[in-house]
């Protein structure tokens, strides 16, 4: 097994907790209250901007051109994802320029940016790859029986698509090439997964 696969398998408890979380299940069924999804869209846009910055810091630290190009392409992928959020902002009446980060969002982004500035490329990739792999996993699980016809179909279609797989895989390949199985790497990966679960929980509980 590759290192990225080992890390993903070691955190299946958190992956399943995310899949079964009422926020994600609300997306699956199409009955998630609109205000909860609107809050999520704003927080996710804030998060993605930090994600793009972390990619850029990682790119600057690369000592080989191939990995630099990987991070550059992944940054472009985030910018395209943010364009999707711009369209969401109109549909869901969210002012993305006025979003204030919630506690869980700030916890996650602070962790990512601190990791980007303070650690090596492999550790940065280990901090960022759980998000990519988890969303691909959630999208595919929710699309197993076909894309549903409801208000959250675009979200499921985006993250369950074949186009999203290469983005997740590119980042995992950085982990596989440059990382080594260590307590620090495992802790970094699991902390990111825990931040993902907390992110969904915050979106679920922000509106009673």
Secondary structure as GFF3:
##gff-version 3
##sequence-region A 1 208
A	DSSP	alpha_helix	3	10	.	.	.	ID=ss1
A	DSSP	alpha_helix	12	20	.	.	.	ID=ss2
A	DSSP	alpha_helix	22	29	.	.	.	ID=ss3
A	DSSP	alpha_helix	34	61	.	.	.	ID=ss4
A	DSSP	alpha_helix	65	91	.	.	.	ID=ss5
A	DSSP	three_ten_helix	96	98	.	.	.	ID=ss6
A	DSSP	alpha_helix	103	118	.	.	.	ID=ss7
A	DSSP	alpha_helix	121	142	.	.	.	ID=ss8
A	DSSP	alpha_helix	153	159	.	.	.	ID=ss9
A	DSSP	alpha_helix	162	178	.	.	.	ID=ss10
A	DSSP	alpha_helix	183	205	.	.	.	ID=ss11
###
